Amino acid sequence: MLYPLPAILVSCGSEAGEYNVFTASWVGTLCSNPPMCYVSIRPERHSHGIISRRGEFVLNLTTVSLAYATDWCGVKSGREHNKFEAMGLSVGKSSVVSAPTVGESPLSIECRVSRIVPLGSHDMFMAEVVNVQAEDKYLDAESGAFNMEAAGLLAYSHGKYFGLGEMIGRFGWTVKKGG
């Protein structure tokens, strides 16, 4: 296993009675141009059917303050619980897809499924990133880059959750001239 991983709240569904949110760590970037990502889901999970039918989902980054809701949404089923309501999470509006965002998430990535790959215990939903929403307070005024350190993001490592620490360097800092 490769750790740490992001602890992501994945939201799906196209209407209020169908909305669901679940926790996933088998998630990541596939390509930067075009922007693509994936989430791997067990076929027996409630959201697997919703995403298969609708062809959309949203990856919502989590924070230390969302740790309890993130864990709870990973161990309870949407077949039996309205997770948004039970955890007091806001159903946010996506700009491009019909799946909701998690209003408390500092960054939400709207995705449209392009391919489903059965892998064994999980099916990988490969998706095109069609929109990204970020809270303005976490965007650098100059570059527009998302400030992960300020957001207090959550990570998952072998059954445990961790807050991400401080930045120690930027890509290429070891070879930058004059640095």
URPEJO-V659074 format. One record per helix or strand. SS is the DSSP state (A for helix, B for strand). FROM is the first residue (numbers start at 0). TO is the last residue. If there is no record, write none. Layout:
ss:from:to
SS:FROM:TO
SS:FROM:TO
This chain:
ss:from:to
B:4:5
B:7:11
B:19:23
B:26:31
B:34:40
A:45:53
B:55:60
B:62:62
A:63:74
A:82:85
B:90:91
B:100:101
B:106:117
B:122:133
A:135:137
B:138:138
B:145:145
A:147:150
B:152:156
B:159:162
